[in-house]
Amino acid sequence: MPISLNDRSDFSLENFRRVAWQGEPVAFTSHCRGVMEEARRRFLAMLETDPNLFVYGVTTRYGEGAKTILDAAGRAEMAKEPAHTTGLGMGEPLPDRVVRGIILARLANYVEGYSAISPPMAQRVADMLDGRPLPVVPRAGQDASGETANLYNLFWHLLGEDCAEKDNNCLVNGSPCAAALAADSALVAANRVRLATRVFALSADAIGAPLEHFDPALAALWGDETEGRVLNALTDLLAGGDAAARRTYQAPVSYRVLPRVLAGAYRAADRMAGAATTSLRAFTDNPMILPPDDTHPAGRAVHNGGFHNGMAYPAMNGLAEAWADLAVLAGIHISKFEMPQVTGLDARLSAGNPDFGLGFALDGGQRSHARRARLLATPTLLSGDLVFIPQTDTTVPTWDAWEKEREAGEALDACLTVLSVKASQVLAANERLPAPPLRAFLDGVRQLFPPVTSRRNLEQEATTLARAFTVACTGGDFAGL
């Protein structure tokens, strides 16, 4: 059954997941169609009430052409002219799940009538989610004040001759790309936090870290609800483990601070989810058409900067920073598996013994990915590259922030890969199983990367496991997650 779209409250993260990630179609309710039809009628009537009414891209041209009010013939011509863009999308395409997400987020601007799009055009946009092949939308090259370059690629087949007044603007204005990128990042982040929690719990189990380091009683004393969530999660994952394998003295600092570092990632994921939830439901077109009130009996057009999403890219910056911190912490944990005095293993059974092929090659790869994550964690900030242009003088940084956060997350996945196989190796060498809640996850790791008992080429196995972790973060299956 299609997901019903009645108003902006239907644009939730869960519905985004169903439409963008799972490929479900959408349908406007009869109430929603009525709202759009009435809003369109009011908008056309408003245009007739004042021949000097300023409505950007409808009664004026675009850019510097906005200074001049068009006559009736000019308005009719303008309806067929696509909005201008100062950027050109190019390069690798966006994943289909993100493209579907942008289309869904675009519809949020239509359902309550504030865009005044013609209902037939709104339906044509909704029909793009019916399973048909999607347009190719490049992931790079956006260099405009809004999102026109990427939206041009997405809606090019709808622009121009088939458009009624204002339809062109309703296709390429606003910030549906930022909303979709934020929602996609939020869903991925929730999965990546879940993955990281399991890998670090596996590391703590393999090293025999005392359970008191993760005691839920610490939450009330630390005074932070999120840290309490992490403590509870680690305690649950380590429940029922081998008590005899627990050390009687405290583990290295990197294990004792684990709940608080992980909590930073939880907070970043929560902030991303909040930004996504708000962005998906926000009306962002310029101009927006407001209904009549006592002061404006015919309604009014309000010109605004809704095409610039000011919360998505800071939240993405926060995620990239969290992924970098976890990548570094993973490397510190990995180093402990090379120390017989920490693992309790004879040196010849160490997880880093070159005879087992788990030494420098994997460790060096992890360090490289951790360095990359840290480089990518530099914040993406507002740019003033277009100050020489009279109108479109501020570029939107969301695309760069999303790319950096995505790449930092994948670098973390690679670091978690090395940590998980090192922990697996230590457990195998000790002939010990992890705590029961971690066994399905460890089985999934070992299915792609079995414990090493003799020298072999492990590069492809590690690459396959890292890719499986990334796919799991984007909605794929992995045992124990």
C-alpha positions in Angstrom: 0.0 0.0 0.0 1.3 3.5 -0.8 2.1 5.7 2.1 -0.6 8.3 2.4 0.5 12.0 2.4 -2.1 14.2 4.0 0.0 17.0 5.5 3.6 17.8 6.6 3.3 15.6 9.7 3.5 12.6 7.4 7.1 13.5 6.5 8.7 11.5 9.4 12.0 9.7 9.5 10.2 6.4 9.5 8.2 7.3 6.4 11.5 8.5 4.8 13.1 5.2 5.5 10.1 3.3 4.0 10.0 5.5 0.9 13.7 6.2 0.3 15.3 3.1 1.6 12.6 0.5 1.0 11.2 1.8 -2.2 7.5 2.2 -1.1 5.3 4.5 -3.2 3.2 7.5 -2.0 -0.3 8.8 -2.6 -1.9 12.1 -1.8 -5.1 11.8 0.3 -8.3 13.3 -1.1 -8.1 16.0 1.6 -4.6 16.9 0.5 -5.6 17.1 -3.1 -8.4 19.5 -2.1 -6.1 21.7 -0.1 -3.7 22.0 -3.1 -6.5 22.7 -5.5 -7.9 25.5 -3.3 -4.5 27.0 -2.7 -3.9 27.0 -6.4 -7.2 28.7 -7.1 -6.4 31.4 -4.5 -3.0 32.0 -5.9 -4.3 32.6 -9.4 -6.9 34.9 -8.1 -4.3 36.8 -6.1 -2.3 37.4 -9.3 -5.3 39.0 -10.9 -6.0 41.4 -8.1 -2.8 43.4 -8.5 -1.1 43.9 -11.8 2.0 45.2 -10.0 2.3 42.3 -7.6 5.9 41.1 -7.0 6.1 37.3 -7.1 9.7 36.2 -8.0 9.8 34.0 -11.1 6.1 34.5 -11.8 5.5 38.2 -12.3 9.2 38.8 -12.7 12.1 37.1 -14.3 14.9 35.4 -12.3 18.0 37.0 -10.8 18.6 40.6 -11.7 15.4 40.3 -13.8 13.4 40.4 -10.6 13.5 44.3 -10.8 10.9 44.4 -13.6 7.2 43.4 -13.3 6.1 41.4 -16.3 2.8 42.0 -18.3 0.4 39.2 -18.9 2.3 38.0 -22.0 5.6 38.1 -20.2 4.1 36.1 -17.3 2.9 33.4 -19.8 6.3 33.2 -21.3 7.9 33.1 -17.9 5.9 30.1 -16.8 7.8 28.0 -19.4 11.2 29.3 -18.5 13.2 27.1 -16.0 14.7 29.0 -13.0 18.3 30.0 -13.4 21.1 28.1 -11.7 24.7 29.2 -11.0 26.0 25.7 -10.6 26.4 22.6 -12.7 26.1 19.1 -11.1 28.6 16.6 -12.3 30.6 13.5 -11.1 29.4 10.3 -9.4 25.7 9.9 -9.0 23.8 10.0 -5.8 22.5 6.6 -4.5 19.0 5.9 -5.6 17.9 5.9 -1.9 19.0 9.6 -1.6 17.3 10.5 -4.9 14.1 9.0 -3.7 14.5 10.9 -0.5 14.9 14.2 -2.3 11.7 13.6 -4.2 9.8 12.8 -1.0 11.1 15.9 0.7 10.1 17.9 -2.3 6.5 16.8 -1.8 6.4 18.3 1.7 6.4 21.7 0.1 3.2 20.9 -1.8 0.8 19.1 0.6 -0.4 22.1 2.5 -0.7 24.4 -0.5 2.0 27.0 0.5 3.9 26.5 -2.8 0.7 26.9 -4.9 2.0 24.4 -7.4 -0.5 23.2 -9.9 -1.9 19.9 -8.6 -1.2 18.0 -11.9 2.5 18.9 -11.5 2.5 17.8 -7.9 1.1 14.5 -9.0 3.8 14.1 -11.6 6.5 14.5 -9.0 4.8 12.0 -6.6 4.6 9.5 -9.5 8.4 9.5 -9.7 8.3 7.3 -6.6 6.2 4.5 -8.2 9.3 2.4 -9.0 10.2 3.8 -12.4 13.9 4.4 -13.2 15.2 7.5 -11.5 17.1 10.4 -13.1 20.8 10.5 -12.5 21.6 13.2 -10.0 25.4 14.0 -9.7 26.7 14.3 -6.1 29.1 17.1 -6.9 29.1 20.5 -8.6 26.5 22.2 -6.5 27.7 25.8 -6.2 24.7 28.0 -5.8 22.8 29.8 -3.1 20.2 27.0 -3.0 19.9 23.6 -4.6 19.0 24.4 -8.2 21.8 22.5 -9.9 20.9 19.2 -8.4 17.2 19.8 -8.6 17.6 20.7 -12.3 19.1 17.2 -12.9 16.3 15.6 -11.0 13.3 17.4 -12.5 14.7 18.4 -15.9 12.0 16.2 -17.7 9.3 18.3 -15.9 10.7 21.8 -16.5 9.6 24.1 -19.2 6.7 23.7 -21.6 4.4 21.6 -19.4 4.7 24.0 -16.5 2.0 26.4 -15.3 2.7 29.6 -13.5 5.2 29.1 -10.6 5.6 25.4 -11.3 9.2 25.8 -12.4 10.1 27.5 -9.1 8.2 24.8 -7.2 10.5 22.1 -8.7 13.9 23.7 -8.2 13.5 26.1 -5.2 13.5 25.3 -1.5 15.9 22.9 0.3 14.6 19.3 -0.3 18.1 18.1 -1.0 19.3 19.2 2.4 16.3 17.6 4.1 16.9 14.3 2.3 20.7 14.3 3.0 20.0 15.1 6.7 17.4 12.3 6.9 19.7 9.8 5.2 22.6 10.8 7.5 20.4 10.4 10.5 19.3 6.8 9.5 22.9 5.8 8.7 24.2 7.3 11.9 21.7 5.4 14.0 22.9 2.2 12.4 26.6 3.1 12.6 26.3 3.9 16.4 24.7 0.5 16.9 27.5 -1.2 15.0 30.2 0.7 16.9 28.7 -0.2 20.2 28.9 -3.9 19.4 32.4 -3.7 18.1 33.7 -1.9 21.1 31.7 -4.2 23.4 33.4 -7.1 21.6 36.8 -5.5 22.2 36.0 -5.0 25.9 35.0 -8.6 26.2 38.1 -9.9 24.4 40.3 -7.8 26.7 38.5 -8.9 29.8 37.6 -5.4 30.9 35.9 -5.3 34.3 32.1 -4.8 34.1 32.3 -2.1 36.7 33.7 0.3 34.0 30.2 0.1 32.4 28.1 0.0 35.5 24.7 1.8 34.9 25.0 3.2 38.4 27.5 5.7 37.0 24.8 7.4 34.9 23.2 9.1 37.9 26.6 10.3 39.2 27.8 11.5 35.8 24.4 13.2 35.4 24.0 12.6 31.6 21.1 10.7 30.2 22.9 9.8 27.0 25.9 8.3 28.8 23.3 6.3 30.8 22.0 4.9 27.5 25.5 3.8 26.5 26.2 2.3 29.9 23.0 0.3 29.7 23.8 -0.8 26.1 27.3 -2.0 27.0 26.0 -3.8 30.1 23.4 -5.6 28.1 25.8 -6.7 25.4 28.4 -8.0 28.0 25.8 -9.8 30.2 26.4 -13.4 30.9 30.0 -13.5 29.8 32.9 -15.5 31.1 33.4 -14.1 34.6 36.7 -16.0 35.0 38.1 -14.0 32.1 37.5 -10.7 33.7 40.6 -8.9 35.1 40.5 -8.0 38.7 42.2 -4.7 38.1 41.1 -1.7 35.9 41.5 -1.9 32.2 43.5 0.7 30.2 42.0 4.2 30.1 40.7 3.7 26.5 38.2 1.2 27.9 37.2 3.2 31.0 36.4 6.3 28.9 34.6 4.2 26.2 31.1 5.0 27.5 31.7 8.7 27.4 33.4 8.7 24.0 30.6 6.6 22.6 28.0 8.9 24.1 29.5 11.7 22.0 28.5 9.7 18.9 25.1 9.0 20.3 24.5 12.8 20.9 25.7 13.6 17.4 23.3 11.0 15.9 20.5 12.4 18.0 21.2 15.9 16.8 21.2 14.7 13.2 17.9 13.0 13.8 16.4 16.2 15.2 17.7 18.3 12.3 16.3 15.7 9.8 12.9 15.6 11.5 12.6 19.4 11.4 14.0 19.7 7.8 11.7 17.1 6.4 8.6 18.9 7.6 9.7 22.5 6.9 8.2 24.5 4.1 11.1 26.1 2.3 10.1 27.4 -1.1 10.8 30.9 -2.2 8.4 32.6 -2.5 5.8 30.9 -0.3 2.2 31.8 -0.8 0.2 32.5 2.4 -3.6 32.3 2.5 -5.8 35.4 3.0 -6.0 37.0 6.5 -7.5 40.2 7.8 -4.5 42.2 6.7 -4.1 40.5 3.3 -7.6 39.6 2.1 -6.2 38.2 -1.2 -3.3 36.3 0.4 0.3 37.3 -0.1 3.7 36.1 -1.4 6.5 36.0 1.1 10.0 35.9 -0.3 12.6 34.2 2.0 15.7 32.2 2.3 14.2 28.8 3.0 16.4 27.3 0.3 19.3 27.5 2.7 19.2 24.9 5.4 21.1 26.2 8.4 20.9 23.1 10.6 21.8 20.2 8.4 25.5 20.9 7.8 26.4 21.7 11.4 24.8 18.4 12.4 26.8 16.6 9.7 30.0 18.3 11.0 29.2 16.9 14.4 28.8 13.4 13.1 32.1 13.5 11.2 33.8 14.6 14.4 32.2 11.7 16.3 33.3 9.2 13.7 36.9 10.5 13.8 37.0 10.2 17.6 35.7 6.6 17.4 38.3 5.8 14.7 41.1 7.0 16.9 39.7 5.1 19.9 39.5 1.9 17.8 43.2 2.2 17.0 44.1 2.6 20.6 42.1 -0.6 21.5 43.8 -2.4 18.6 47.2 -1.5 20.0 46.3 -3.3 23.3 45.8 -6.6 21.4 49.5 -6.5 20.5 50.5 -6.6 24.2 50.7 -10.0 25.9 50.6 -8.3 29.3 47.1 -6.9 28.4 45.7 -9.9 26.4 47.1 -12.6 28.7 48.3 -14.5 25.7 51.7 -15.9 24.9 53.5 -13.6 22.4 53.3 -16.3 19.7 49.5 -16.2 20.0 49.3 -12.4 19.9 46.7 -10.8 17.6 49.5 -8.9 16.0 51.9 -11.9 15.4 53.1 -11.6 11.8 53.0 -15.4 11.5 49.2 -15.0 11.7 49.2 -12.2 9.1 47.4 -9.8 11.4 50.2 -7.5 12.2 51.5 -4.4 10.5 49.3 -4.7 7.3 46.0 -4.4 9.0 47.2 -2.0 11.7 48.8 0.3 9.1 45.5 0.3 7.2 43.6 1.2 10.3 45.9 4.1 11.1 45.5 5.4 7.6 41.7 5.3 7.8 41.8 7.0 11.3 44.0 9.8 9.9 41.6 10.2 7.0 38.6 10.4 9.4 40.4 13.1 11.3 41.1 15.1 8.2 37.5 14.8 7.1 36.3 16.0 10.5 37.4 19.6 9.9 34.1 21.6 10.0 32.4 22.6 6.7 31.4 26.3 7.1 29.5 28.9 5.3 31.2 30.2 2.1 31.2 33.6 0.5 32.7 32.5 -2.8 30.0 34.2 -4.8 30.1 37.7 -3.3 30.8 39.2 -6.7 27.3 38.2 -7.9 24.6 40.8 -7.1 21.8 38.3 -6.0 23.1 34.7 -5.5 26.0 35.7 -3.3 26.1 32.9 -0.6 26.6 29.2 -1.3 25.1 26.4 0.6 27.6 24.1 2.3 25.4 21.0 2.9 26.7 19.0 0.0 30.4 19.2 1.1 29.4 18.5 4.7 27.4 15.4 3.6 30.3 14.0 1.5 32.8 14.5 4.3 30.6 12.9 6.9 29.8 10.0 4.6 33.5 9.4 3.9 34.5 9.8 7.6 31.8 7.2 8.5 33.2 4.7 5.9 36.7 5.3 7.3 35.3 4.4 10.8 33.8 1.3 9.3 37.3 0.2 8.2 38.7 0.9 11.6 35.9 -1.1 13.3 36.7 -3.9 10.8 40.3 -4.2 12.1 39.2 -3.9 15.7 36.5 -6.6 15.3 38.9 -9.1 13.7 41.6 -8.5 16.3 39.1 -9.1 19.1 37.9 -12.2 17.3 41.5 -13.4 17.0 42.2 -12.9 20.7 39.0 -14.8 21.7 39.9 -17.6 19.4 43.4 -17.9 20.7 42.0 -18.0 24.2 39.5 -20.6 23.1 36.8 -18.4 24.6 33.3 -17.3 23.4 32.2 -13.7 24.0 29.1 -12.8 26.1 26.0 -14.4 24.6 24.5 -11.1 23.3 27.6 -10.7 21.1 27.9 -14.2 19.7 25.6 -13.7 16.6 27.6 -10.6 15.8 30.9 -12.4 16.1 29.6 -15.2 13.9 28.8 -12.6 11.3 32.4 -11.2 11.5 33.9 -14.7 11.3 31.8 -15.7 8.3 33.6 -13.0 6.3 36.9 -13.1 8.2 37.6 -16.4 10.0 40.2 -16.6 12.8 43.7 -16.8 11.3 45.7 -20.0 12.0 48.3 -19.6 9.3 49.6 -17.0 7.0 47.2 -15.9 4.3 46.3 -12.8 2.2 43.7 -11.0 4.3 43.3 -7.8 2.3 40.2 -9.0 0.4 38.6 -10.4 3.5 39.1 -7.2 5.4 37.8 -5.2 2.4 34.7 -7.4 2.2 34.0 -7.1 5.9 34.4 -3.3 5.9 32.0 -3.1 2.9 29.5 -5.3 4.8 29.7 -3.0 7.8 29.0 0.1 5.5 26.1 -1.7 3.7 24.6 -2.6 7.1 24.8 1.1 8.0 22.8 1.9 4.9 20.0 -0.6 5.6 21.6 -3.9 4.8 21.6 -7.0 6.9 24.4 -8.1 9.2 24.1 -10.8 11.9 23.7 -9.5 15.4 22.9 -5.9 14.5 
